[in-house]
């Protein structure tokens, strides 16, 4: 792809590094921004810089937040004894959109994947186990994707906390095997949360 401007080329190259954005899409986006008033482009730039510089991760659940504790963890309307364990921040958003869950979350930050060099100590598992040991949690809901890595992570966490007084459950398999939560429709995902099953039962399936 030939560019008449090195500045345009650099902007396109940077934009094309975003997930799902190829060079042609990046070029369309950059040219669109060039046609907009400078104030609008400046507003976008400032918003991205402010987010990058100031966004925090909740000290309790590791969700993104503007404060030390996220809005979910600091809410007085949530059931603090039920914790839904998810891989990623996107999964929190997906479940929240169903309005079917009123507990708290714990974001692991990924899943165990030896092929990718990701082990248990690379994830936010230790802080989750500590919550269980401290007796703050009565039920853990495993809501990881239905993949081999997701199941491996579920089982690893389960083994860490099985000797403590906590109920473990997993979302019902309304989510197809191999699917990511963020792509599930809200009704299916909501029903999977509501109709969760004991984790031990899922091991026998």
ABEGO torsion letter per residue (X at the ends): XBBABAAAAAAAAAAAABBGBBAAAAAAAAAAAAABBAAAAAAAAAAAAAAAAABBBBAAAGBBBABABBAAAABAABBAABBBBBABAAAAAAAAAAGABABBBBBAGEBBBAAAGBBAAABBAAAAAAAAAAGABABBBBABBBBAAAAAAAAAAAAAAAABBBBBBBBBAABBBGBBAAABBAAAAAAAAAABBBAAAAAAX
